[in-house]
Amino acid sequence: MSQGRILAIAFIVIGALLALVSVTADFFQGTIGAVGSSFGWKQLVGVILGIVLVVAGVILLRQGDEGYDDEDEDGELEDEVGRPA
């Protein structure tokens, strides 16, 4: 597994956990949520950052390891179609 794929999966997992904890913080009153509060700005920021991380992870995961120019067996650069550059 490549580093790019691991990073993408880490973004997705961390983003999902951040969004989940931010949304459910009020259910854990006294530990991570404020007692008697409603959905606050800190929770909103956490949810937005979590969603951004998940979206970035999905984009990285879908992008894959392919670059724009690849070297063939002889060390020559080729474009996406496989023609010599």
N, C-alpha and C positions, 0 to 999 in steps of 0.2 A: 504494500500500500504506500503510495507516494505521500510526501509531506503536504502537498496541496490538498489532497483528499482528506487527510487527517485534520488539517486546519479547517476545512469546510465543515466537517462533521463536528468539530469542537465548537465552531461558531453556532451551528444549529442547536446543539445540546445546551450550551451556555445561554443562548438567547431564549430558548424555550423555558429553561429553568428560571431565568430572570423575570420573564413575563409572568410565569405562573406564580412565583413568590410575590411579585408586585400586586397581582390581582387578588390573591388570597390573603394578603397581610392582615386585613381587618378581622379575619376569622381567628387569628392567633393573637388576640388582644393581650397585651402585657409582655409578650416576648419580642415580636417584631412589629406589631401594629399598635397604634395608639389607642388607648381605652376610650370608647365612646366617640370615635371619629368616623367620618365618612371617607369616601374615596378622595385622597389628597393629591397634591401636585407631585409629590415624590413618587407615589404609585404610578401616576400618569407617565412620568419620565422613565420609570423602570419598564413599564409596558412598551413604550415607544422604542427605547433602546433594545429591549428584547426582540421586538419585531424586526428592527433594523438588522440585528445580528443574524436572525433566522433567514431573512431575505438575502443578506450578503453570503451566508453559508450556502444557500441553495444556488445562488449565481455561481459561486466558486465551484460547487460540486458539478453543476451542469457544464461549466466551461471545460473541465477536464484538464489533462496535462498537455494537450496539443498546442503547439505554438504556431506562429504564422509561417515561419521558415523552418524546414526540417533538413537535416543532413541525411543523405542516402549512404549506402555502404561505402562508397568511394570517397566520402567527405565533401562531396559537392552539395551546394545548397539547392533545394527544390522548393517550389511554391506549393500551395495547397493542393493543386491538381496533380503534381508530380513532375511538372516540367522543370528542366534546369533553369535556375534564376539567372 
